[in-house]
Amino acid sequence: MICLADEASQLLHFFYKFHIVLTESFTYAVCMGKLKAAALCAWGFGTTGIYTLAAFVPIILLAPFSRTGRAPYTIGKIWSQLIFWTNRVKLETAGVENIHTNRSYVFMANHVSHLDPPAVALAIPNTLRFIGKLSLSRIPVFGPAARRAGVIFIDRGDAEKSHAELNRSITVLKEGVSTLFFAEGTRSLDGQLLPFKKGGVMLALQTGLPIVPVTVTGSYALFPKKQLFIRPGTVHVEIGTPIEVAGFTPADRDRLLMRIRAVIQENLDRYNQAQSCKPEALAQRARSASTPHLS
């Protein structure tokens, strides 16, 4: 009963916070004279709030009866698909043939947008246990639902507790249930790759699970950090070739980390190069070159 009362309290708090955030964001956009941005902001926040509330109850009810967490995670994937559909975001995936759904992995991805988690959840067929910062678990409704869906929240300020939380997660990493780290630990502000944290590599070395580099592109242009609305467009997810860790020791962690980062950086460079060769990009550069500048 105490647990249910707590969930009800979280639900009421969610309605309050959601109303405040939506109102402030919409008002800011209107005051800035950006009516289209205001409409997109209201649409994005509104639909996401509705989907979160709709997913909350079945996740809470299914979680205690799902040993592997696949049932609540499936609800989370439906939540992700709805967000993409209603915000006119398309997903393109490459490299699915590199992995097997009955084998577990440690996936490591870059991170530039709030669209990245739903994108990789939809692109990767394995059941994933996301690694998230502890502050996300305090978001009303979303936090409890995400925890029940298998998200592993760690406190970056307490290495001992984070290590213990990761150790508890190891027992479920089998039969295709995998974990995913956003290797930079936060979203990049400018879309450039940040230094990688070592947690994913250390977990792989501890469990013996292969590491799979995952590159997300296109999401930064649609929903960068500090933007209040989602632009329509396409997100690309490229699943790399698994890197076996047999024969590596903790002393090799930096070498492994550099190898994974190099794969993702190469994919990002190739994507950026392709984008710069598109007709609209070439036309924009031509316009800039022909614009007179004051010396």
Order of alpha helices (4+ residues) and beta strands (2+ residues): alpha-alpha-alpha-beta-beta-alpha-beta-alpha-beta-alpha-beta-alpha-beta-alpha-beta-alpha-alpha
